[in-house]
Amino acid sequence: MNTPLLLLWHLATCLPTALAHDSDPAYTSAPTAPPPYNAAYDNGTFSYYPVRSYATAEDLHSPQTNFLQWDARCDDGLYYFVTPRGWGIPDPGPMILDNYGELVWGKHFDNKFGGQAYDFMVQAYQGQEYLTFWLGDDRVRGHGSGFYYMLNSSYDIVHRVGAANGLSADLHEFLITPQGTALLTMYQITPRDVTDFRQFDPANPEDHNPNFIWECLFQEVDVATGELAFEWRASDHVDLHDTYHGIGPGGTEHDPFDWFHINSVDKDELGNFLISARYTHSITYIDGKTGDIIWTLGGRSNAFMDLSDGFGLNFAWQHDARFVPLDTFPNMYRAPPERAGYTTRLVTLFDNAAEDQHYEYGLTYSRGLLLEIAYPTTTNTVPAAARSEQHKRQDDSDPDLNAAKIAAINGTNPDYTVRVVKSYENPNLVRSSSQGSMQILPQDGGGGSDPKVLLGYGLNALWTEFAADGSPLCDAHYGAATSWERGDIQSYRVYKFAWKGAPQSPPSVDISDDDVEVYVSWNGATEVTDWVLQCSESESADDGEGREGEQAWADVVRVKKQGFETLILLPEDIGESRYLRVIALGASGRRLEYGVSETIDRGLMSTFYPLRVAASSVRQITPIRVFMVVVSMLSGGLILYEGYRRYLSWRSRRGGGSPLRWRQGKAYRLLGEA
C-alpha cells in the first residue's frame, strides 16, 4: 500500500511552478544603479579593503565598490579593468568589474612573488580581442622583471611575451601596435659615473667604482616571434642631470640610481615614439628610425613656451602620456588653423604632482591633463632649452620653488608652444604619489559627441569618470579612503573597455545549509541575462551539456542575473525534488554554450518529504495532495512500527537474553510483557 502512495507523491513533484517570484522586481529586473554610498566602507570600519565573498567561488574576493557619485552616463556598456594589489590584499589579480562595481571576472595568478598583476587591459591582435597584463617579480618596488600574458575570450593564456636581448619585461608598458608588434619597457642595472650626485665613501666596499644606474629602455618586438624591431636607451640620449630625483644612498650595484624612470610608450602613425619619464618630469618625442630626440615637453630639457601661465608645464612625476587625434573632442575643442611647416597635436597625461609621499613639485592635487602642443613639422636639431640646476627637496608644495622651476624651464621659442585645453580633477582634489592613468573613452553617441575621460589614481584606490568638459560623473572607491598614500590597496592603472567573455567551464552552483537558497555564478561570462533553475528526479538526466534526458528536467523558476553571484530562493513546492541545476540564458532567451551548471544532489530524504513548507503555501495545496501526504506519512510510520515489532519478536525467540539486552545481561522488557 505504501509504495503506490509514494509513487503518487512523486508524480505531484517537480512540476513547473506558478511562481510567487514573478511579481518580485528583484527577480524580474536587473539593477539600474550601484548601491548607495557607504561611509563605513570608506572610513576603514571594514578594514582598508572591504570585500565581497561568494558561496560559489570561495577563492574569489572582489572589492565593495563604493560610489560617492554616480551618473547614468557611466552606464555605457563598458567594463572597468583593475588590478587590485598591495599590502592589504592576500590574493591580488586582474579583475573586471561592471558599471556598478560588481565582479565580472577575476583570478589570482599565483607565483613566488605574490602574484601581483599590472596593466590589465583589452588589446587587439591579428583581428582578435585579448586581455593582457603583466606578472613577475616587482619586489624592487617601482618597476619589475617578468612577462606579459595574453588571454583569449575563454580566459585561456595563449601568448606569453617577453623582452628581447636577454632582458626582462618591465611592468609599466605593453602596447600592441596594428603591425603585430608590441612596445615594452625594461630596466637594467648599468655602470655609470654618478659621483656628481653624492659623495662616495672610499671605506665602504659598496661605494667603490664603478657606480651604477637603473638604465631605462623600451623595445618594439614581434609578438609572435619575439624578434627585436627597435630599441632605445635613455642614457644614450638624455643627460643624467635632467633628473629631479634624489640619489639618496644609491648609485651602487645593490642600489642603482633610478634617475629616469620610464613609465609609458606610445607610437604614432609616423612611426615615432612618445615616452613619459617620471623622474625627469618630461614627455619626449623620439624618431622611430634613428632614436634621436625630436623634442621634449616639461623638465629641464623642455622646449615649449607655456601659453597657460605655467599650468601646461608644471606637471611632475607624471604617468601615461598619449597622443590623441585632433578630432577626438568635436564639440569642446577646435584645432587652430593649419600653418604650413607646423604641426598641432593633442597630448594626454596623468599628472601625479607627488612622488613617494614627497610633494614639493607640482600642484597640491593630481589631475588629468589634455594639452595642445605646436611645433615645427621638420626639425634638424633638438630645440635649445633653458636648464635648471635646482635639487631642493622638501615635504610640502612650495609655490616659490614651482614658480622658479617654471621660470627656469619655460621655452622662449614661439615655434614651440603648449597650452592646457582641459584639466580633469577629482572633486576631493586627491593627490596620488605613484602610478595612475588617463584614458579617453569611446564616444557614446558616435562621432558627433565628445568622449568621457577616465582617471585611475594608482596608489590610491579610486577612479573618477568625467564628462569632456571636466564635470565629474562617477567617483568610485574600491578601498577605504583611510588607506590612501599607504600602498595597502592600489591598481597601477584603471581602464574601461568593451569585452565579451565566454568561459568554457560550466557555471558554479551551491545550495545553502538550510536548503532554502541556490547560488549561481559564472566567472567571466558577460552574456548572461537570466538564470533558469531546473529540477529532476533522475540523476541520469544530467549529461553535462544536457542533450540526452532533457525531458526529465523541468523548469522551476527564471530569474534575472544579479551581479556576480545570483541568489535563487527555492520555491515552496520544490522541497522534495532531489536533483537541481541552473541554466544560463543570454539575449532573447537563448541557452548559452557551456551554460549548464553542475547538478546539485540534495540527498535521498528530499525525495520522500518536503524539507520545508511555508505557512503561506498551505492554502495552495489541494485536498487530494494533503490526503496523499497524510496517508504516505501514516503508512511509513506503520511499516516502521511493524518492522521493529517483528525484529523484537525474532530476537525474543533466540537464546541468550531478552530483546534490547544491554550490558551484563541486563535488559528492558517490552511494554506488552509487563
Summary of the structure (lengths in Angstrom):
residues: 674
radius of gyration: 33.3
end to end distance: 32.8
largest distance: 120.8
contacts: 2160
relative contact order: 0.12
helix: 16%
strand: 32%
